[in-house]
Amino acid sequence: MVGQARVAKAKGDSWQLALAGHRSGATMLRASSGTSADGDKYVKRVARYAAWYERQPYFDGVPSVGKSSDPTATPTSVATPVVTATASPSTAPSSPTDPSQPAVKPTKTTASPTRTSSPPTKPTTPPPGFTLFNDERGRCLTAFRAADGTHLGVAVCDGSAVQRWETRSDGTIRSVGLCMDVANAVTANWTPVQVAVCSGNPAQQFRINSKKQIYSPYANKCVNVHSDSGRIFVVIFSCLNQGNQYFSQRR
């Protein structure tokens, strides 16, 4: 739908146009007539739900406790679950309560000798591929999670799989089984760069040029490390000769 909106040169935000087209049909996009009243209402409702889901800590791996089931409601504070400790079961034999039954003789147990194990050997072979080290930040391009739609960032280089990248003959750059991707196929400056399920989409085509820039032919822009209010974002931006767009390959 985003692609159809772009081809039809429909005016407005491509994400909202795609939602409205999903609701009201592609005829509206082909006619370039904007969003209908029903489509506009649907877009606003989806936006509320998206904002609500984004606030839920469950999707970062932390269970959501005490959260409202209503996406339009004001979020409540998360209650801390109370864990009641229980005593471990006793291994000592108990005395029989029925005097007519014979007493149970405790079984003598012998403790197993303690075995001294060597500490695990640290792997000497890193995961396949290479790291992409940002010259200006002194950190590595990182996928953070092996999950579709995870936005890229930079982090202290640790050699983990989410920092290992491979270039493929199909023009993709991959990590943790996913492809580097321009989010929602939007070509504007400041569009996030993410990892996504490899689909053959032109928005997943990247190449590393002689300037050490990660270039997107689809967007005609470069991967850019941007800092704002203490937060670091990885986005696409017009290619510039500056350190926040330079990435060195390291094995």
MIGU-880912 format. One line per 2 residues: their letters; for each residue x, y, z of N, C-alpha, C. Coordinates in nm, 4 decimals, always signed. Each point is the difference from the previous one (the first is absolute). Example, Ala and Ser with C-alpha at 12.3 -4.5 7.8 and 13.67 -1.06 7.14 Angstrom:
2
as	+1.3190,-0.5690,+0.7800,-0.0890,+0.1190,+0.0000,+0.0900,+0.1200,+0.0000  -0.0350,+0.1050,-0.0720,+0.0820,+0.1190,+0.0060,-0.0770,+0.1090,+0.0730
***
This chain:
251
mv	+0.0824,-0.1209,+0.0000,-0.0824,+0.1209,+0.0000,+0.0865,+0.1269,+0.0000  +0.1122,-0.0046,+0.0719,+0.0910,+0.1150,-0.0020,+0.0500,+0.0242,-0.1422
gq	+0.0347,-0.1101,-0.0681,+0.0469,+0.0130,-0.1371,-0.1074,+0.0548,-0.0926  -0.1257,-0.0462,+0.0182,-0.1088,+0.0494,-0.0843,-0.0262,+0.1483,+0.0254
ar	+0.0103,+0.0407,+0.1273,-0.0194,+0.1416,+0.0312,+0.1076,+0.0844,-0.0656  +0.1238,-0.0526,-0.0012,+0.1095,+0.0764,-0.0595,-0.0166,+0.0101,-0.1518
va	-0.0389,-0.1137,-0.0638,-0.0189,+0.0009,-0.1451,-0.1132,+0.0938,-0.0399  -0.1084,+0.0001,+0.0810,-0.1148,+0.0861,-0.0291,+0.0256,+0.1458,+0.0350
ka	+0.1157,+0.0253,+0.0670,+0.0357,+0.1346,+0.0429,-0.1088,+0.0596,+0.0892  -0.0574,-0.0869,+0.0845,-0.1013,+0.0464,+0.0954,+0.0658,+0.0893,+0.1036
kg	-0.0666,+0.1034,+0.0400,+0.0569,+0.0965,+0.0927,-0.0261,-0.0433,+0.1437  +0.1023,+0.0139,+0.0846,-0.0139,-0.0343,+0.1414,+0.1070,-0.0975,+0.0428
ds	-0.0011,-0.0358,+0.1276,+0.0944,-0.0940,+0.0578,-0.0234,-0.1385,-0.0603  +0.1066,-0.0631,-0.0500,-0.0164,-0.1270,-0.0713,-0.0514,-0.1106,+0.0908
wq	+0.0404,+0.0013,+0.1266,-0.0469,-0.1031,+0.0940,-0.1504,+0.0142,+0.0228  -0.0476,+0.1234,+0.0192,-0.1424,+0.0230,+0.0207,-0.0794,-0.0296,-0.1268
la	+0.0539,+0.0356,-0.1160,-0.0672,-0.0309,-0.1260,-0.0131,-0.1510,-0.0196  +0.1051,-0.0739,+0.0376,-0.0038,-0.1458,-0.0132,-0.1070,-0.0599,+0.0903
la	-0.0107,+0.0514,+0.1233,-0.1043,-0.0493,+0.0914,-0.1388,+0.0310,-0.0549  -0.0177,+0.1228,-0.0493,-0.1297,+0.0385,-0.0540,-0.0348,-0.0846,-0.1218
gh	+0.0998,-0.0295,-0.0845,-0.0242,-0.0853,-0.1152,-0.0352,-0.1414,+0.0399  +0.0632,-0.0492,+0.1059,-0.0323,-0.1330,+0.0519,-0.1456,-0.0055,+0.0473
rs	-0.0457,+0.1099,+0.0561,-0.1364,+0.0060,+0.0514,-0.1027,+0.0218,-0.1126  +0.0287,+0.0948,-0.0884,-0.1005,+0.0431,-0.0973,+0.0229,-0.0525,-0.1400
ga	+0.1149,-0.0666,-0.0225,+0.0271,-0.0538,-0.1319,+0.0990,+0.0852,-0.0761  +0.0656,-0.0630,-0.0992,+0.1057,+0.0683,-0.0740,-0.0534,+0.1007,-0.1008
tm	-0.1318,-0.0010,-0.0260,-0.0565,+0.0951,-0.0960,+0.0298,+0.1426,+0.0424  -0.0100,+0.0248,+0.1310,+0.0267,+0.1339,+0.0521,+0.1436,+0.0416,-0.0304
lr	+0.0951,-0.0943,+0.0100,+0.1400,+0.0329,-0.0270,+0.0212,+0.0270,-0.1483  -0.0627,-0.0816,-0.0849,+0.0173,+0.0194,-0.1438,-0.0612,+0.1312,-0.0457
as	-0.1077,+0.0412,+0.0698,-0.0653,+0.1246,-0.0376,+0.0688,+0.1215,+0.0608  +0.0947,-0.0246,+0.0906,+0.0722,+0.1094,+0.0676,-0.0964,+0.0978,+0.0659
sg	-0.1054,-0.0535,+0.0585,-0.1033,+0.0875,+0.0544,+0.0129,+0.0211,+0.1497  +0.1098,-0.0504,+0.0583,+0.0166,+0.0174,+0.1441,-0.0758,-0.1059,+0.0776
ts	-0.0127,+0.0185,+0.1309,-0.0649,-0.0991,+0.0850,-0.1474,+0.0339,+0.0171  -0.0834,-0.1063,+0.0064,-0.1418,+0.0184,+0.0260,-0.0215,+0.0222,+0.1487
ad	-0.1238,+0.0383,+0.0355,-0.0295,+0.0207,+0.1428,+0.0165,-0.1295,+0.0771  -0.0456,-0.1115,-0.0593,+0.0131,-0.1291,+0.0666,+0.1476,-0.0393,+0.0107
gd	+0.0758,+0.0247,-0.1071,+0.1425,-0.0318,+0.0027,+0.0748,+0.0830,+0.1017  -0.0354,+0.1273,+0.0116,+0.0661,+0.0883,+0.0962,-0.0267,-0.0460,+0.1426
ky	-0.1233,-0.0415,+0.0261,-0.0349,-0.0496,+0.1344,+0.0780,-0.1275,+0.0314  +0.0137,-0.0865,-0.1004,+0.0736,-0.1253,+0.0181,+0.1484,+0.0275,+0.0286
vk	+0.0592,+0.0943,-0.0740,+0.1410,+0.0354,+0.0197,+0.0235,+0.0475,+0.1429  -0.0892,+0.0855,+0.0499,+0.0162,+0.0511,+0.1360,-0.0114,-0.1115,+0.1027
rv	-0.0909,-0.0947,-0.0255,-0.0174,-0.1107,+0.0944,+0.1256,-0.0889,+0.0009  +0.0532,-0.0310,-0.1179,+0.1210,-0.0820,-0.0076,+0.1177,+0.0708,+0.0674
ar	+0.0095,+0.1320,-0.0193,+0.1084,+0.0760,+0.0624,-0.0079,-0.0079,+0.1526  -0.1243,+0.0043,+0.0539,-0.0153,-0.0126,+0.1459,+0.0466,-0.1373,+0.0468
ya	-0.0405,-0.1033,-0.0738,+0.0417,-0.1349,+0.0380,+0.1521,-0.0148,-0.0099  +0.0603,+0.0546,-0.1054,+0.1454,-0.0100,-0.0166,+0.0718,+0.0660,+0.1171
aw	-0.0502,+0.1178,+0.0412,+0.0610,+0.0705,+0.1128,-0.0159,-0.0799,+0.1288  -0.1148,-0.0658,+0.0158,-0.0237,-0.0799,+0.1215,+0.0932,-0.1203,+0.0040
ye	+0.0112,-0.0708,-0.1119,+0.0883,-0.1166,-0.0036,+0.1449,+0.0392,+0.0256  +0.0389,+0.1168,-0.0480,+0.1375,+0.0448,+0.0191,+0.0329,+0.0219,+0.1472
rq	-0.1029,+0.0319,+0.0794,+0.0233,+0.0243,+0.1437,+0.0086,-0.1285,+0.0814  -0.0386,-0.1141,-0.0578,-0.0080,-0.1228,+0.0784,+0.1381,-0.0626,+0.0173
py	+0.0484,-0.0122,+0.1237,+0.1336,-0.0585,+0.0226,+0.0079,-0.1465,-0.0400  -0.1159,-0.0682,-0.0137,+0.0013,-0.1417,-0.0368,+0.0770,-0.0243,-0.1296
fd	-0.0096,+0.0945,-0.0927,+0.0619,-0.0202,-0.1300,+0.1503,+0.0248,+0.0026  +0.0537,+0.0381,+0.1138,+0.1448,+0.0065,+0.0186,+0.0486,-0.1167,+0.0845
gv	-0.0863,-0.0999,+0.0180,+0.0381,-0.1181,+0.0755,-0.0354,+0.0052,+0.1468  -0.0720,+0.1036,+0.0446,-0.0394,+0.0119,+0.1402,-0.1507,-0.0150,+0.0073
ps	-0.0542,-0.0947,+0.0793,-0.1444,-0.0157,+0.0069,-0.0681,+0.1277,+0.0450  -0.1152,+0.0283,-0.0590,-0.0757,+0.1195,+0.0343,-0.0967,-0.0346,+0.1127
vg	+0.0196,+0.0603,+0.1178,-0.0827,-0.0268,+0.1168,-0.0812,+0.1238,+0.0323  -0.1303,-0.0162,+0.0160,-0.0847,+0.1123,+0.0389,-0.0288,+0.0954,-0.1127
ks	+0.0223,-0.0418,-0.1266,-0.0244,+0.0883,-0.1123,-0.1482,-0.0017,-0.0371  -0.0491,+0.1124,-0.0444,-0.1381,+0.0096,-0.0446,-0.0156,-0.0740,-0.1308
sd	-0.1139,-0.0670,-0.0202,-0.0279,-0.0669,-0.1259,-0.0581,+0.0947,-0.1014  -0.0220,+0.1242,+0.0365,-0.0586,+0.0981,-0.0906,+0.1110,+0.0858,-0.0595
pt	+0.0234,-0.0112,-0.1327,+0.1085,+0.0783,-0.0592,-0.0205,+0.1500,+0.0089  -0.1248,+0.0439,+0.0203,-0.0252,+0.1436,+0.0058,+0.0093,+0.0548,+0.1412
at	+0.0161,-0.0900,+0.0986,+0.0023,+0.0449,+0.1397,+0.1392,+0.0470,+0.0384  +0.0061,+0.0824,+0.1050,+0.1286,+0.0471,+0.0510,+0.0709,-0.1156,+0.0684
pt	+0.1259,-0.0276,-0.0347,+0.0690,-0.1135,+0.0599,+0.0132,+0.0167,+0.1509  -0.0140,-0.1112,+0.0727,+0.0167,+0.0023,+0.1448,+0.1397,-0.0477,+0.0342
sv	+0.0391,+0.0241,+0.1240,+0.1330,-0.0417,+0.0417,+0.0059,-0.1512,+0.0079  +0.1172,-0.0546,-0.0171,+0.0187,-0.1443,+0.0017,+0.0169,-0.0464,+0.1438
at	-0.0837,-0.0932,+0.0411,+0.0082,-0.0513,+0.1360,+0.1101,-0.1038,+0.0089  +0.0703,-0.0009,+0.1103,+0.1061,-0.0981,+0.0214,-0.0603,-0.1248,+0.0613
pv	+0.0104,-0.1154,-0.0677,-0.0600,-0.1203,+0.0549,+0.0670,-0.0407,+0.1310  -0.0801,-0.0472,+0.0955,+0.0512,-0.0426,+0.1295,+0.0271,-0.1487,-0.0055
vt	+0.1201,-0.0404,+0.0320,+0.0375,-0.1403,-0.0016,+0.0123,-0.0471,+0.1437  -0.0786,-0.0989,+0.0389,+0.0033,-0.0541,+0.1356,+0.0931,-0.1185,+0.0036
at	+0.0983,+0.0072,+0.0862,+0.0967,-0.1086,+0.0102,-0.0610,-0.1179,+0.0729  +0.0278,-0.1194,-0.0455,-0.0462,-0.1216,+0.0671,+0.1204,-0.0821,+0.0377
as	-0.0146,-0.0728,+0.1108,+0.1118,-0.0802,+0.0472,+0.0253,-0.1155,-0.0940  +0.1253,-0.0372,-0.0149,+0.0332,-0.1166,-0.0801,-0.0481,-0.1247,+0.0702
ps	-0.0471,-0.1008,-0.0752,-0.0470,-0.1233,+0.0644,+0.1131,-0.0691,+0.0728  -0.0327,-0.0542,+0.1159,+0.1012,-0.0674,+0.0806,+0.0300,-0.1367,-0.0585
ta	+0.1258,-0.0378,+0.0047,+0.0398,-0.1330,-0.0473,+0.0113,-0.0996,+0.1143  -0.0193,+0.0476,+0.1255,+0.0122,-0.0896,+0.1154,-0.1223,-0.0890,+0.0092
ps	+0.0151,-0.1298,+0.0328,-0.1159,-0.0882,+0.0118,-0.0860,+0.0406,+0.1180  -0.1300,-0.0074,-0.0149,-0.0923,+0.0351,+0.1082,-0.0393,-0.1250,+0.0755
sp	-0.0390,+0.0176,+0.1284,-0.0431,-0.1129,+0.0820,-0.1386,-0.0436,-0.0425  -0.0280,-0.1292,-0.0030,-0.1336,-0.0449,-0.0399,-0.1031,+0.0457,+0.1011
td	-0.1177,+0.0367,-0.0491,-0.1066,+0.0436,+0.0888,-0.0837,-0.1156,+0.0487  +0.0069,-0.1150,-0.0687,-0.0777,-0.1178,+0.0408,+0.0920,-0.0960,+0.0721
ps	-0.0193,-0.0194,+0.1328,+0.0914,-0.0870,+0.0767,-0.0033,-0.1440,-0.0463  -0.1042,-0.0389,-0.0733,-0.0064,-0.1391,-0.0452,+0.0905,-0.0263,-0.1186
qp	+0.0459,+0.1074,-0.0621,+0.0881,-0.0143,-0.1166,+0.1458,-0.0028,+0.0462  +0.0809,-0.0789,-0.0673,+0.1418,-0.0051,+0.0391,+0.0696,+0.1317,-0.0306
av	+0.0968,+0.0268,+0.0828,+0.0763,+0.1226,-0.0213,+0.0827,-0.0129,-0.1275  +0.0160,+0.1078,-0.0667,+0.0792,+0.0023,-0.1239,+0.1430,+0.0354,+0.0357
kp	+0.0895,-0.0874,-0.0353,+0.1399,+0.0243,+0.0296,+0.0584,+0.0947,-0.1048  +0.0593,+0.1113,+0.0425,+0.0576,+0.0940,-0.0969,+0.1071,-0.0669,-0.0844
tk	-0.0002,+0.0352,-0.1236,+0.1027,-0.0529,-0.0908,+0.1246,+0.0860,+0.0093  +0.1118,-0.0637,+0.0218,+0.1254,+0.0729,+0.0101,+0.0472,+0.0393,-0.1393
tt	+0.0291,+0.1249,-0.0154,+0.0471,+0.0484,-0.1300,+0.1444,+0.0450,+0.0107  +0.0715,-0.0181,-0.1064,+0.1403,+0.0414,-0.0049,+0.0130,+0.1136,-0.0997
as	+0.0573,+0.1076,+0.0452,+0.0151,+0.1155,-0.0881,+0.0939,-0.0325,-0.1149  -0.0385,+0.0448,-0.1187,+0.0851,-0.0214,-0.1177,+0.1234,+0.0874,+0.0104
pt	+0.1124,-0.0532,-0.0421,+0.1219,+0.0830,+0.0056,-0.0150,+0.1228,-0.0894  +0.0548,+0.1108,+0.0470,-0.0084,+0.1254,-0.0751,+0.0947,-0.0052,-0.1182
rt	-0.0563,+0.0340,-0.1173,+0.0833,+0.0002,-0.1191,+0.0389,+0.1437,-0.0337  +0.1235,+0.0188,-0.0258,+0.0486,+0.1328,-0.0376,+0.0016,+0.0097,-0.1516
ss	-0.0804,+0.0919,-0.0528,-0.0072,+0.0147,-0.1459,+0.0779,+0.1241,-0.0417  +0.0548,-0.0079,-0.1183,+0.0733,+0.1141,-0.0534,-0.0977,+0.1061,-0.0472
pp	+0.0341,+0.1277,+0.0103,-0.0891,+0.1048,-0.0486,-0.0201,-0.0147,-0.1497  -0.1197,+0.0366,-0.0497,-0.0263,-0.0136,-0.1434,+0.1003,+0.0812,-0.0818
tk	+0.0382,-0.0585,-0.1103,+0.0963,+0.0666,-0.0873,-0.0715,+0.1035,-0.0848  +0.0489,+0.1204,-0.0030,-0.0590,+0.1063,-0.0800,+0.0214,-0.0309,-0.1475
pt	-0.1090,+0.0074,-0.0804,+0.0155,-0.0299,-0.1424,+0.1033,+0.0931,-0.0647  +0.0851,-0.0602,-0.0810,+0.1023,+0.0787,-0.0678,-0.0433,+0.0397,-0.1404
tp	-0.1044,-0.0655,-0.0515,-0.0469,+0.0299,-0.1348,-0.1232,+0.0888,+0.0076  +0.0061,+0.1221,-0.0519,-0.1170,+0.0881,+0.0050,-0.1078,-0.0474,-0.0970
pp	-0.1241,+0.0473,+0.0149,-0.1043,-0.0337,-0.0970,+0.0428,+0.0444,-0.1394  -0.0617,-0.0571,-0.1050,+0.0382,+0.0366,-0.1372,-0.0191,+0.1490,-0.0267
gf	+0.0729,+0.0500,-0.1008,-0.0182,+0.1381,-0.0421,+0.1019,+0.0947,+0.0593  -0.0390,+0.1262,+0.0101,+0.0897,+0.1051,+0.0469,-0.0816,+0.1017,+0.0791
tl	+0.0685,+0.0846,+0.0764,-0.0675,+0.1089,+0.0692,+0.0126,+0.1265,-0.0846  -0.0949,+0.0914,+0.0207,+0.0017,+0.1297,-0.0676,+0.0229,+0.1059,+0.1073
fn	+0.1233,+0.0448,+0.0095,+0.0446,+0.0895,+0.1060,-0.0156,+0.1448,-0.0463  -0.0829,+0.0778,+0.0737,-0.0196,+0.1400,-0.0355,+0.1173,+0.0830,+0.0500
de	+0.0694,+0.0646,-0.0927,+0.1235,+0.0708,+0.0335,-0.0224,+0.1139,+0.0993  -0.1107,+0.0720,-0.0134,-0.0224,+0.1162,+0.0855,-0.0401,-0.0409,+0.1413
rg	-0.0902,-0.0974,+0.0109,-0.0505,-0.0404,+0.1317,+0.0904,-0.0995,+0.0704  +0.0843,-0.0683,-0.0755,+0.0847,-0.1014,+0.0617,-0.0796,-0.1186,+0.0499
rc	-0.1095,-0.0299,-0.0698,-0.0867,-0.1114,+0.0390,-0.0424,-0.0783,-0.1243  -0.0627,-0.1147,+0.0240,-0.0367,-0.0894,-0.1094,-0.1485,+0.0084,-0.0321
lt	-0.0317,-0.0104,-0.1289,-0.1385,-0.0047,-0.0444,-0.0636,-0.1276,+0.0544  -0.1155,+0.0150,+0.0646,-0.0578,-0.1097,+0.0779,-0.1478,-0.0170,-0.0325
af	-0.0429,-0.1271,-0.0150,-0.1413,-0.0304,-0.0238,-0.0778,-0.0162,+0.1307  +0.0688,-0.0192,+0.1113,-0.0581,-0.0135,+0.1343,-0.0802,-0.1286,+0.0183
ra	-0.0952,-0.0304,-0.0886,-0.0804,-0.1213,+0.0150,-0.0183,-0.0660,-0.1364  -0.0120,-0.1311,-0.0007,-0.0283,-0.0731,-0.1240,-0.1506,-0.0013,-0.0225
ad	-0.0575,+0.1182,-0.0200,-0.1452,+0.0132,-0.0141,-0.0321,+0.0958,-0.1134  -0.0964,-0.0367,-0.0804,-0.0436,+0.0818,-0.1127,-0.0424,+0.1389,+0.0479
gt	+0.0508,+0.1042,-0.0660,-0.0382,+0.1365,+0.0345,+0.0828,+0.0637,+0.1097  +0.1093,-0.0642,+0.0430,+0.0852,+0.0577,+0.1034,+0.0868,+0.1112,-0.0593
hl	-0.0110,+0.1205,+0.0551,+0.0790,+0.1128,-0.0497,+0.1474,-0.0181,+0.0369  +0.0871,+0.0396,-0.0900,+0.1429,-0.0108,+0.0250,+0.0485,+0.1125,+0.0900
gv	+0.1115,-0.0257,+0.0673,+0.0662,+0.1003,+0.0822,+0.1489,-0.0285,-0.0011  +0.0736,+0.0669,+0.0861,+0.1421,-0.0300,+0.0177,+0.0224,-0.0330,+0.1472
av	+0.0931,-0.0898,+0.0255,+0.0287,-0.0430,+0.1367,+0.1465,-0.0376,+0.0103  +0.0478,-0.0113,+0.1245,+0.1384,-0.0422,+0.0235,+0.0233,-0.1338,-0.0699
cd	+0.1076,-0.0101,-0.0740,+0.0283,-0.1202,-0.0776,+0.0284,-0.1181,+0.0939  -0.0781,-0.1078,-0.0148,+0.0203,-0.1167,+0.0862,+0.0102,-0.1302,-0.0799
gs	-0.0080,+0.0082,-0.1327,+0.0138,-0.1195,-0.0825,-0.1215,-0.0890,-0.0033  -0.1128,+0.0448,+0.0561,-0.1199,-0.0829,+0.0036,-0.0622,-0.0111,-0.1393
av	-0.0912,-0.0966,-0.0150,-0.0598,-0.0274,-0.1306,-0.0778,+0.1192,-0.0543  -0.0604,+0.0814,+0.0896,-0.0789,+0.1148,-0.0470,+0.0880,+0.1136,-0.0520
qr	+0.1327,-0.0166,+0.0128,+0.0938,+0.0986,-0.0553,+0.0774,-0.0557,-0.1195  -0.0339,-0.1201,-0.0435,+0.0695,-0.0606,-0.1125,-0.0843,+0.0145,-0.1261
we	+0.0630,+0.0427,-0.1079,-0.0706,+0.0277,-0.1255,+0.0655,-0.0766,-0.1142  -0.0821,-0.0322,-0.0998,+0.0485,-0.0682,-0.1198,-0.0605,+0.0661,-0.1232
tr	+0.0809,+0.0211,-0.1020,-0.0524,+0.0468,-0.1281,-0.0332,-0.1220,-0.0852  -0.1137,+0.0048,-0.0680,-0.0439,-0.1106,-0.0832,-0.0012,+0.0398,-0.1473
sd	+0.0035,-0.1010,-0.0866,+0.0024,+0.0250,-0.1438,-0.1293,+0.0629,-0.0505  -0.1078,-0.0078,+0.0785,-0.1266,+0.0608,-0.0422,-0.0077,+0.1488,+0.0340
gt	+0.1110,+0.0568,+0.0509,+0.0034,+0.1427,+0.0301,-0.0452,+0.0357,+0.1397  -0.0239,-0.0997,+0.0857,-0.0436,+0.0268,+0.1369,+0.1197,-0.0056,+0.0948
ir	-0.0162,+0.0657,+0.1145,+0.0940,-0.0110,+0.1110,-0.0788,-0.0582,+0.1162  +0.0460,-0.1124,+0.0546,-0.0810,-0.0762,+0.0951,+0.0678,-0.0175,+0.1354
sv	-0.0855,-0.0120,+0.1016,+0.0441,-0.0343,+0.1358,-0.1091,-0.0844,+0.0635  +0.0383,-0.0963,+0.0797,-0.0912,-0.0907,+0.0726,-0.1134,-0.0507,-0.0909
gl	+0.0322,-0.0281,-0.1253,-0.0981,-0.0561,-0.0919,-0.0991,+0.0990,-0.0571  +0.0193,+0.1295,+0.0268,-0.0913,+0.1030,-0.0489,+0.0758,+0.0992,-0.0879
cm	-0.0748,+0.0758,-0.0806,+0.0610,+0.0939,-0.0941,-0.0069,+0.1432,+0.0521  +0.1094,+0.0759,-0.0218,-0.0040,+0.1435,+0.0237,-0.1079,+0.0585,-0.0903
dv	-0.0811,+0.0938,+0.0539,-0.1227,+0.0403,-0.0684,-0.0325,+0.1454,+0.0332  -0.0448,+0.0763,-0.1016,-0.0509,+0.1352,+0.0236,-0.1445,-0.0136,+0.0476
an	-0.0293,+0.0444,+0.1213,-0.1310,-0.0235,+0.0619,-0.1131,+0.0529,-0.0882  -0.0994,-0.0865,-0.0222,-0.1203,+0.0339,-0.0759,+0.0290,+0.0472,-0.1431
av	+0.1210,-0.0269,-0.0489,+0.0393,+0.0383,-0.1363,-0.0126,+0.1499,-0.0246  +0.0143,+0.0797,+0.1052,-0.0082,+0.1460,-0.0118,+0.1389,+0.0539,-0.0329
ta	+0.0092,+0.0906,-0.0956,+0.1310,+0.0473,-0.0465,+0.0407,+0.1353,+0.0578  -0.0789,+0.0568,+0.0901,+0.0300,+0.1324,+0.0542,+0.1146,-0.0060,+0.1003
nw	+0.0726,+0.1112,+0.0147,+0.1007,+0.0109,+0.1048,-0.0624,-0.0306,+0.1361  +0.0792,-0.0572,+0.0890,-0.0366,-0.0349,+0.1379,-0.0834,-0.1279,+0.0086
tp	-0.0203,-0.0704,-0.1112,-0.0729,-0.1270,+0.0068,+0.0863,-0.1043,+0.0704  -0.0521,-0.0708,+0.1014,+0.0807,-0.0986,+0.0729,+0.0477,-0.1135,-0.0911
vq	+0.1152,-0.0542,+0.0355,+0.0511,-0.1207,-0.0637,-0.0207,-0.1150,+0.0982  -0.0479,-0.1125,-0.0499,-0.0353,-0.1120,+0.0868,+0.0490,-0.1306,-0.0616
va	-0.0235,-0.1109,+0.0722,+0.0128,-0.1320,-0.0601,-0.1403,-0.0554,-0.0177  -0.0217,-0.0686,-0.1114,-0.1322,-0.0520,-0.0316,+0.0152,-0.1324,-0.0732
vc	-0.1083,-0.0747,-0.0041,-0.0013,-0.1259,-0.0744,+0.0363,+0.0283,-0.1461  +0.0943,-0.0738,-0.0525,+0.0462,+0.0235,-0.1371,-0.1118,-0.0327,-0.0984
sg	-0.0332,+0.0971,-0.0855,-0.1155,-0.0149,-0.0891,+0.0300,+0.0331,-0.1458  +0.1213,+0.0440,-0.0298,+0.0295,+0.0429,-0.1352,-0.0436,+0.1419,-0.0296
np	-0.0470,+0.0706,+0.1020,-0.0427,+0.1391,-0.0145,+0.1204,+0.0872,-0.0365  -0.0143,+0.0927,-0.0968,+0.1124,+0.0886,-0.0332,+0.0506,+0.0800,+0.1195
aq	-0.0860,+0.0218,+0.1011,+0.0420,+0.0729,+0.1194,+0.1004,-0.0785,+0.0827  +0.0256,-0.1262,-0.0368,+0.0984,-0.0818,+0.0704,+0.1314,-0.0112,-0.0768
qf	+0.0166,+0.0819,-0.1032,+0.1237,+0.0006,-0.0777,+0.0972,+0.1039,+0.0578  +0.1182,-0.0433,+0.0385,+0.1049,+0.0886,+0.0528,+0.1346,-0.0447,-0.0549
ri	+0.0919,+0.0929,-0.0088,+0.1363,-0.0359,-0.0330,+0.0957,+0.0924,+0.0759  +0.1179,-0.0525,+0.0293,+0.1026,+0.0774,+0.0691,+0.0948,+0.0560,-0.1054
ns	+0.0034,+0.1336,-0.0133,+0.0787,+0.0609,-0.1070,+0.1445,+0.0264,+0.0435  +0.0770,+0.0583,-0.0890,+0.1427,+0.0214,+0.0261,+0.0260,+0.1007,+0.1116
kk	-0.1005,+0.0808,+0.0342,+0.0143,+0.0958,+0.1100,-0.0353,-0.0611,+0.1355  -0.0311,-0.1305,-0.0019,-0.0426,-0.0721,+0.1212,-0.1405,+0.0418,+0.0438
qi	-0.0802,+0.0494,-0.0931,-0.1393,+0.0330,+0.0289,-0.0886,-0.1177,-0.0386  -0.1065,-0.0211,+0.0774,-0.0982,-0.1028,-0.0327,-0.1098,+0.0693,-0.0808
ys	+0.0005,-0.0239,-0.1288,-0.0821,+0.0769,-0.0939,-0.1251,-0.0785,-0.0406  -0.1147,+0.0686,-0.0015,-0.1266,-0.0577,-0.0460,-0.0312,+0.0541,-0.1394
py	+0.0175,-0.0804,-0.1064,-0.0362,+0.0470,-0.1341,-0.1488,+0.0333,-0.0108  -0.0825,-0.0736,+0.0745,-0.1443,+0.0229,-0.0049,-0.0350,+0.1412,+0.0471
an	+0.0569,+0.0418,+0.1126,-0.0306,+0.1321,+0.0555,+0.0977,+0.1072,-0.0474  +0.1124,-0.0442,-0.0624,+0.1081,+0.0915,-0.0388,+0.0492,+0.0772,+0.1223
kc	+0.0159,-0.0735,+0.1113,+0.0456,+0.0600,+0.1252,+0.0933,-0.0974,+0.0708  +0.0630,+0.0488,+0.1061,+0.0968,-0.0807,+0.0754,-0.0494,-0.0248,+0.1421
vn	+0.0466,-0.1117,+0.0578,-0.0280,-0.0294,+0.1406,+0.0749,+0.1019,+0.0849  -0.0714,+0.0591,+0.0958,+0.0497,+0.1172,+0.0728,-0.0249,-0.0198,+0.1501
vh	+0.1026,+0.0201,+0.0815,-0.0160,-0.0064,+0.1455,-0.0313,+0.1401,+0.0496  -0.1174,+0.0160,+0.0588,-0.0464,+0.1329,+0.0425,-0.0229,+0.0004,+0.1507
sd	+0.0409,+0.1075,+0.0658,-0.0184,+0.0146,+0.1442,-0.0933,+0.1170,+0.0269  -0.0967,-0.0216,+0.0895,-0.0939,+0.1066,+0.0354,-0.0465,-0.0206,+0.1436
sg	+0.0202,+0.1004,+0.0841,-0.0433,-0.0039,+0.1407,+0.0541,-0.1233,+0.0725  +0.1243,-0.0351,-0.0290,+0.0615,-0.1120,+0.0701,-0.0318,-0.1360,-0.0584
ri	-0.0891,-0.0070,-0.0977,-0.0353,-0.1266,-0.0632,+0.0678,-0.0086,-0.1362  +0.0346,-0.1218,-0.0392,+0.0679,-0.0222,-0.1265,-0.0923,-0.0788,-0.0924
fv	-0.0166,+0.0497,-0.1212,-0.0861,-0.0632,-0.0985,+0.0826,-0.0342,-0.1235  -0.0351,-0.1088,-0.0658,+0.0592,-0.0330,-0.1286,-0.1082,+0.0189,-0.1058
vi	+0.0234,+0.0917,-0.0918,-0.0995,+0.0399,-0.0990,+0.0671,+0.0075,-0.1370  -0.0818,+0.0232,-0.1045,+0.0580,+0.0340,-0.1296,-0.0002,+0.1513,-0.0142
fs	+0.1047,+0.0489,-0.0667,+0.0134,+0.1443,-0.0184,+0.0833,+0.0229,-0.1259  -0.0147,+0.1191,-0.0576,+0.0802,+0.0340,-0.1178,+0.1475,-0.0269,+0.0283
cl	+0.0696,-0.0592,-0.0957,+0.1395,-0.0389,+0.0202,+0.0882,+0.1235,+0.0174  +0.0776,+0.0016,+0.1070,+0.0870,+0.1120,+0.0335,+0.1400,-0.0537,+0.0305
nq	+0.0970,+0.0851,-0.0102,+0.1370,-0.0391,+0.0329,+0.0276,+0.0302,+0.1473  -0.0539,-0.0840,+0.0876,+0.0203,+0.0203,+0.1431,-0.0014,-0.1338,+0.0728
gn	+0.0640,+0.0003,+0.1172,+0.0288,-0.1242,+0.0711,-0.1201,-0.0807,+0.0420  -0.1151,+0.0644,+0.0222,-0.1150,-0.0784,+0.0466,-0.0603,-0.0861,-0.1109
qy	+0.0571,+0.0086,-0.1228,-0.0452,-0.0869,-0.1087,+0.1093,-0.0972,-0.0448  +0.1112,-0.0038,+0.0715,+0.1097,-0.0881,-0.0387,+0.0017,-0.1239,+0.0906
fs	+0.0048,-0.1160,-0.0618,+0.0018,-0.1268,+0.0723,+0.1155,-0.0861,-0.0505  +0.0887,-0.0385,+0.0899,+0.1130,-0.0862,-0.0359,-0.0388,-0.1447,+0.0231
qr	+0.0361,-0.0858,-0.0953,-0.0257,-0.1427,+0.0168,+0.1140,-0.0623,+0.0814  -0.0382,-0.0720,+0.1045,+0.1001,-0.0659,+0.0838,-0.0394,-0.1462,+0.0187
r	+0.0955,-0.0849,-0.0109,-0.0258,-0.1438,+0.0127,-0.0044,-0.0458,+0.1453
***
